Amino acid sequence: QTDRLEREVEQLNEKLTPLTSFILPGGTPAAAHLHMARAIARRAERAIVALSEADDTVSLETVKYANRLSDLLFVAARYANDEGRADLLWKPGANR
């Protein structure tokens, strides 16, 4: 399953322009929801990593899957933002 996620990330990434800045969560409603899902997946990933450090029965594959899932959600959010053209770019100091 981790390999499948990696393939999906690669397929979506091929359609996106490379990032030149950090992006802010948001954009289209679909992208905003995908960014929220990514934040939740990252939280779960942190919990899985902590558990894996405390309990050696957690497989490395589980940790990798959680990481790739959040990667896929990030790339999918960019794709949902008109293939990255509607991404909200972070501009240092712009909101001061």
C-alpha positions as CSV (number, residue, x, y, z in Angstrom):
1,Q,0.0,0.0,0.0
2,T,2.9,2.4,0.7
3,D,4.2,1.8,-2.8
4,R,0.7,2.6,-4.2
5,L,0.7,5.9,-2.3
6,E,4.1,6.7,-3.7
7,R,3.0,6.1,-7.2
8,E,-0.1,8.3,-6.8
9,V,2.1,11.1,-5.4
10,E,4.4,10.8,-8.4
11,Q,1.5,10.8,-10.9
12,L,0.0,13.9,-9.3
13,N,3.3,15.7,-8.9
14,E,4.1,15.3,-12.6
15,K,1.1,17.6,-13.3
16,L,2.2,20.3,-10.8
17,T,4.6,23.2,-11.2
18,P,7.6,22.9,-8.8
19,L,7.2,24.9,-5.6
20,T,9.2,28.1,-5.2
21,S,7.7,29.0,-1.8
22,F,5.9,27.5,1.0
23,I,2.2,27.3,0.5
24,L,-0.6,28.2,2.9
25,P,-3.5,25.8,3.5
26,G,-6.6,26.8,1.6
27,G,-7.7,27.7,-1.9
28,T,-10.6,25.8,-3.4
29,P,-13.0,24.1,-0.9
30,A,-11.7,20.7,-2.0
31,A,-8.1,21.8,-1.4
32,A,-8.9,23.3,2.0
33,H,-10.5,20.0,3.1
34,L,-7.4,18.0,1.8
35,H,-5.1,20.4,3.8
36,M,-7.2,19.7,6.9
37,A,-7.0,15.9,6.2
38,R,-3.3,16.3,5.9
39,A,-3.0,18.1,9.2
40,I,-5.0,15.2,10.8
41,A,-2.8,12.6,9.1
42,R,0.4,14.4,10.3
43,R,-1.0,14.3,13.8
44,A,-1.7,10.6,13.5
45,E,1.8,10.1,12.0
46,R,3.4,11.8,15.1
47,A,1.4,9.5,17.4
48,I,2.5,6.4,15.4
49,V,6.1,7.4,15.5
50,A,5.9,8.0,19.3
51,L,4.2,4.6,19.7
52,S,6.9,2.9,17.5
53,E,9.6,4.3,19.7
54,A,7.9,3.0,22.8
55,D,6.7,-0.4,21.4
56,D,8.9,-2.3,18.9
57,T,5.8,-4.2,17.6
58,V,4.9,-1.2,15.4
59,S,6.2,-2.0,12.0
60,L,8.4,0.5,10.1
61,E,6.0,0.0,7.2
62,T,3.2,1.6,9.3
63,V,5.3,4.6,9.9
64,K,6.2,4.9,6.2
65,Y,2.6,4.5,5.2
66,A,1.4,7.3,7.5
67,N,4.2,9.6,6.1
68,R,3.3,8.9,2.5
69,L,-0.4,9.4,3.2
70,S,0.2,12.9,4.4
71,D,2.4,13.5,1.4
72,L,-0.4,12.3,-0.9
73,L,-2.9,14.6,0.8
74,F,-0.5,17.6,0.3
75,V,0.0,16.9,-3.4
76,A,-3.7,16.2,-3.8
77,A,-4.5,19.6,-2.2
78,R,-2.2,21.3,-4.7
79,Y,-3.8,19.4,-7.5
80,A,-7.2,20.5,-6.3
81,N,-6.0,24.1,-6.5
82,D,-6.2,24.2,-10.3
83,E,-3.1,21.9,-10.5
84,G,-1.2,24.3,-8.2
85,R,-2.0,27.5,-10.1
86,A,-4.3,28.6,-7.3
87,D,-2.0,27.7,-4.4
88,L,-1.8,30.4,-1.7
89,L,1.9,31.2,-1.6
90,W,3.5,32.3,1.7
91,K,5.2,35.7,1.4
92,P,7.4,36.5,4.4
93,G,6.2,39.7,6.1
94,A,3.2,40.2,3.7
95,N,0.7,40.1,6.6
96,R,2.5,42.6,8.9
